[in-house]
Amino acid sequence: MLRAILLLGLLPLALTVGCGRLVYKPNRTAGANGAGAVGGLAGQQQTQQMQLIAQQNQEYQTRAQSLDKDNQELESLLAQSRQQIQLLTDEVTATRDQLRTTTEQLLATRDDNQQLKTKTTALVASSRQRAGAEIRANNSLTKNLTLAEIPGVSIRQDGDVVRAEVAGDQVFMPGSNYLKNGADQLIQSVAAELRRNFPDQIIGIEGHTDNSATHSQQFPSNHHLSAAQALSVYNSLMQRGTIAAQQLFVIGHGANHPVVSNATDAGKARNRRVEFVVYPERMASR
């Protein structure tokens, strides 16, 4: 047995060093090349898989960035929408408050008008009950007035009042409250005649203009101009003491009460006037 083992061990050596005709060598090169080919194929597949994974990962990142950008834009639009909704809500609330305030003011004005109508009715009724104090359209008080004889002055009955109208162009410089030459004498004549016929009645000095613009820093509106003109007449009466101060009051109507249309120059001239208005009420006892 031992010999057989030795022979088997020496057989490769004998084949190598023998006569040279038969040589046995293991095929290590073929085994190595086959293993290398298999390993190279596996590495190539692994590289391709890694490249595919990397490409997919890049696509996922790109999509994630795009979705993130879209999300930011949607959040911005949502914030703007919320802001607009808040602004609209505030406007609706403010409009509702204004409507409530306007409604309350309207109701208050309606109540005030009703109270004013009641007081006016009572005042008219009271004035008509005063014996000899009322001035009515059918009485004959105006018959004794000679004002109509003065150039530029007209007299008329207007319900419960008597109106002595003086042309403004005869009294004032154009567009001002300065009296013309001779205007003071005209004013004194009208006032003296009214005091003679109505010694106790309240008399209003009322200024009126046409609807033309004033174009003046001193008189920015026709109300300012008409009030200043009425006050100039009042000051003239106070300087002469023609009528007591407690018997008079002053008011400027501007262009609010034209007697004719302002469409023509003649109509405008007619509306520029000062009126002495005699009321039914008596002045307070002194």
C-alpha positions as CSV (number, residue, x, y, z in Angstrom):
1,M,0.0,0.0,0.0
2,L,2.8,2.3,0.9
3,R,4.5,1.7,-2.4
4,A,1.3,2.5,-4.3
5,I,1.1,5.8,-2.6
6,L,4.6,6.7,-3.4
7,L,4.2,5.8,-7.0
8,L,1.2,8.0,-7.3
9,G,3.1,10.8,-5.7
10,L,6.1,10.4,-8.0
11,L,4.1,10.0,-11.2
12,P,3.7,13.8,-12.1
13,L,7.5,14.2,-11.5
14,A,8.3,11.3,-13.8
15,L,6.1,12.6,-16.5
16,T,7.9,16.0,-16.3
17,V,11.5,14.8,-16.4
18,G,11.1,11.9,-18.6
19,C,11.9,11.6,-22.3
20,G,10.1,14.8,-23.0
21,R,7.3,13.4,-24.9
22,L,4.6,13.5,-22.3
23,V,4.4,16.4,-19.9
24,Y,1.5,17.0,-17.5
25,K,0.8,20.5,-16.3
26,P,-2.4,21.7,-14.6
27,N,-4.5,24.2,-16.7
28,R,-4.3,27.0,-14.2
29,T,-4.6,29.7,-16.9
30,A,-8.0,28.5,-18.2
31,G,-9.4,28.5,-14.8
32,A,-8.2,31.9,-14.0
33,N,-9.6,33.4,-17.3
34,G,-13.0,31.8,-16.7
35,A,-13.2,33.2,-13.2
36,G,-12.1,36.7,-14.5
37,A,-14.7,36.7,-17.2
38,V,-17.4,35.9,-14.7
39,G,-16.2,38.5,-12.3
40,G,-16.0,41.2,-15.0
41,L,-19.6,40.5,-16.2
42,A,-20.9,40.8,-12.6
43,G,-19.0,44.0,-12.1
44,Q,-20.4,45.5,-15.3
45,Q,-23.9,44.6,-14.3
46,Q,-23.4,46.1,-10.9
47,T,-22.1,49.3,-12.4
48,Q,-25.0,49.5,-14.7
49,Q,-27.4,49.0,-11.8
50,M,-25.6,51.7,-9.8
51,Q,-25.8,54.1,-12.7
52,L,-29.5,53.3,-13.1
53,I,-30.1,53.9,-9.4
54,A,-28.2,57.1,-9.6
55,Q,-30.2,58.3,-12.6
56,Q,-33.5,57.4,-10.9
57,N,-32.3,59.2,-7.7
58,Q,-31.5,62.3,-9.8
59,E,-35.0,62.2,-11.4
60,Y,-36.6,61.8,-7.9
61,Q,-34.6,64.8,-6.6
62,T,-35.6,66.9,-9.7
63,R,-39.3,66.0,-9.2
64,A,-39.0,66.7,-5.5
65,Q,-37.5,70.1,-6.2
66,S,-40.3,70.9,-8.7
67,L,-42.9,69.8,-6.2
68,D,-41.3,71.9,-3.5
69,K,-41.3,74.9,-5.8
70,D,-45.0,74.3,-6.7
71,N,-45.8,74.0,-3.0
72,Q,-44.1,77.3,-2.2
73,E,-46.1,79.0,-5.0
74,L,-49.4,77.5,-3.7
75,E,-48.5,78.6,-0.2
76,S,-47.9,82.2,-1.5
77,L,-51.2,82.2,-3.4
78,L,-53.0,80.9,-0.3
79,A,-51.5,83.6,1.8
80,Q,-52.5,86.3,-0.7
81,S,-56.0,84.8,-0.8
82,R,-56.3,84.9,2.9
83,Q,-55.1,88.5,2.9
84,Q,-57.7,89.5,0.3
85,I,-60.4,87.7,2.2
86,Q,-59.4,89.6,5.3
87,L,-59.5,93.0,3.5
88,L,-62.9,92.2,2.0
89,T,-64.2,91.2,5.4
90,D,-62.9,94.5,6.9
91,E,-64.6,96.4,4.1
92,V,-67.8,94.6,4.6
93,T,-67.7,95.3,8.3
94,A,-66.9,99.0,7.7
95,T,-69.7,99.3,5.2
96,R,-72.1,97.7,7.6
97,D,-71.1,100.1,10.3
98,Q,-71.5,103.1,8.0
99,L,-74.9,101.9,6.9
100,R,-76.0,101.5,10.5
101,T,-74.7,105.0,11.3
102,T,-76.4,106.5,8.3
103,T,-79.7,104.7,9.2
104,E,-79.5,106.1,12.7
105,Q,-78.8,109.6,11.4
106,L,-81.6,109.4,9.0
107,L,-84.0,108.3,11.7
108,A,-82.7,111.1,13.9
109,T,-83.2,113.7,11.1
110,R,-86.7,112.4,10.5
111,D,-87.5,112.9,14.1
112,D,-86.0,116.4,14.1
113,N,-87.9,117.3,11.0
114,Q,-91.1,116.1,12.6
115,Q,-90.4,118.1,15.7
116,L,-89.6,121.1,13.6
117,K,-92.8,120.8,11.7
118,T,-94.7,120.6,14.9
119,K,-93.0,123.7,16.4
120,T,-93.5,125.6,13.1
121,T,-97.2,124.7,13.1
122,A,-97.6,125.8,16.7
123,L,-95.6,129.0,16.0
124,V,-97.8,129.9,13.0
125,A,-101.0,129.2,15.0
126,S,-99.7,131.3,17.9
127,S,-98.7,134.2,15.7
128,R,-102.1,134.3,14.0
129,Q,-103.8,134.5,17.4
130,R,-102.0,137.6,18.4
131,A,-104.4,140.5,18.0
132,G,-103.0,143.1,15.6
133,A,-99.6,141.4,15.5
134,E,-100.1,139.1,12.5
135,I,-99.2,140.2,9.0
136,R,-101.4,138.4,6.5
137,A,-101.6,138.4,2.7
138,N,-105.0,139.9,2.7
139,N,-104.4,142.8,5.2
140,S,-103.8,146.4,4.1
141,L,-100.5,147.1,5.9
142,T,-98.6,147.4,2.7
143,K,-100.9,150.1,1.4
144,N,-99.3,152.6,3.8
145,L,-95.8,151.9,2.6
146,T,-94.2,154.3,0.1
147,L,-91.2,152.2,-0.5
148,A,-92.3,151.3,-4.0
149,E,-91.8,155.0,-4.9
150,I,-88.0,154.7,-4.3
151,P,-86.1,153.7,-7.5
152,G,-84.6,150.2,-7.2
153,V,-86.9,149.2,-4.3
154,S,-90.0,146.9,-4.5
155,I,-92.4,145.8,-1.8
156,R,-94.4,142.6,-1.8
157,Q,-96.4,140.4,0.6
158,D,-95.1,136.9,1.0
159,G,-97.4,134.8,3.1
160,D,-97.1,136.1,6.7
161,V,-94.1,138.4,6.0
162,V,-93.5,141.6,4.1
163,R,-90.5,141.8,1.9
164,A,-88.8,145.1,0.9
165,E,-86.4,144.3,-1.9
166,V,-83.4,146.5,-2.8
167,A,-81.4,145.9,-5.9
168,G,-77.9,144.8,-5.0
169,D,-76.3,146.6,-7.9
170,Q,-77.6,149.9,-6.5
171,V,-76.1,149.2,-3.1
172,F,-72.8,147.3,-3.6
173,M,-69.7,147.5,-5.7
174,P,-69.6,144.5,-8.1
175,G,-68.7,141.2,-6.3
176,S,-68.0,143.0,-2.9
177,N,-69.7,144.2,0.3
178,Y,-68.5,147.8,-0.2
179,L,-71.4,150.3,-0.4
180,K,-71.7,152.6,-3.5
181,N,-72.0,156.3,-3.2
182,G,-75.6,157.2,-2.2
183,A,-76.3,153.6,-1.1
184,D,-76.2,154.6,2.6
185,Q,-79.0,157.1,2.1
186,L,-81.1,154.5,0.2
187,I,-80.7,152.0,3.1
188,Q,-81.6,154.6,5.7
189,S,-84.8,155.6,3.7
190,V,-86.0,152.0,3.5
191,A,-85.3,151.3,7.1
192,A,-87.0,154.4,8.4
193,E,-90.1,153.6,6.4
194,L,-90.2,150.1,7.8
195,R,-89.7,151.2,11.3
196,R,-92.5,153.8,10.9
197,N,-95.0,151.1,9.8
198,F,-93.7,148.1,11.9
199,P,-92.1,149.6,15.0
200,D,-92.2,146.4,17.0
201,Q,-91.9,143.6,14.4
202,I,-88.7,141.6,14.0
203,I,-86.9,142.6,10.7
204,G,-84.4,140.4,9.0
205,I,-81.7,141.8,6.7
206,E,-81.2,139.0,4.1
207,G,-78.5,139.0,1.5
208,H,-78.9,137.2,-1.9
209,T,-76.6,136.7,-4.9
210,D,-76.8,135.1,-8.3
211,N,-75.2,131.8,-9.1
212,S,-71.9,133.1,-10.5
213,A,-68.7,132.0,-8.9
214,T,-67.1,134.6,-6.6
215,H,-63.4,134.1,-7.6
216,S,-62.3,135.9,-4.4
217,Q,-60.2,134.9,-1.4
218,Q,-62.1,137.2,0.8
219,F,-65.4,135.7,-0.3
220,P,-64.8,132.0,-1.3
221,S,-68.5,131.3,-1.8
222,N,-71.7,133.2,-2.5
223,H,-72.8,132.5,1.1
224,H,-69.8,134.4,2.4
225,L,-70.5,137.3,0.0
226,S,-74.3,137.5,0.7
227,A,-73.7,137.4,4.5
228,A,-71.0,140.1,4.3
229,Q,-73.4,142.3,2.2
230,A,-76.2,141.9,4.7
231,L,-73.8,142.7,7.5
232,S,-72.7,145.9,5.8
233,V,-76.3,147.0,5.6
234,Y,-76.7,146.2,9.3
235,N,-73.6,148.2,10.2
236,S,-74.9,151.2,8.3
237,L,-78.1,151.1,10.3
238,M,-76.3,150.7,13.6
239,Q,-74.0,153.7,12.8
240,R,-77.1,155.9,12.3
241,G,-79.2,154.3,14.9
242,T,-82.1,154.0,12.5
243,I,-83.4,150.7,13.9
244,A,-82.7,149.1,17.3
245,A,-80.2,146.2,17.2
246,Q,-82.7,143.9,19.0
247,Q,-85.2,144.4,16.2
248,L,-82.8,143.1,13.5
249,F,-81.1,139.9,12.5
250,V,-78.7,139.2,9.6
251,I,-78.6,136.2,7.3
252,G,-76.9,135.4,4.0
253,H,-78.7,133.0,1.6
254,G,-76.1,133.0,-1.2
255,A,-77.8,131.9,-4.5
256,N,-80.2,129.5,-2.8
257,H,-83.4,131.6,-3.3
258,P,-83.5,133.2,-6.7
259,V,-86.7,135.0,-7.6
260,V,-86.1,134.5,-11.4
261,S,-83.9,132.3,-13.5
262,N,-80.2,132.9,-13.6
263,A,-80.0,132.0,-17.3
264,T,-79.8,135.6,-18.4
265,D,-77.8,138.7,-17.3
266,A,-81.1,140.4,-16.4
267,G,-82.1,137.5,-14.3
268,K,-78.8,137.5,-12.5
269,A,-79.1,141.2,-11.8
270,R,-82.6,140.6,-10.4
271,N,-81.4,137.9,-8.0
272,R,-78.6,140.1,-6.6
273,R,-80.5,141.9,-3.9
274,V,-80.9,142.7,-0.2
275,E,-84.3,142.1,1.4
276,F,-85.7,143.7,4.5
277,V,-88.1,141.0,5.7
278,V,-90.8,142.0,8.3
279,Y,-91.8,139.0,10.4
280,P,-95.0,138.6,12.5
281,E,-93.0,138.1,15.8
282,R,-92.5,141.1,18.0
283,M,-89.1,142.0,19.4
284,A,-88.5,141.3,23.1
285,S,-89.7,143.9,25.5
286,R,-87.0,146.3,26.7
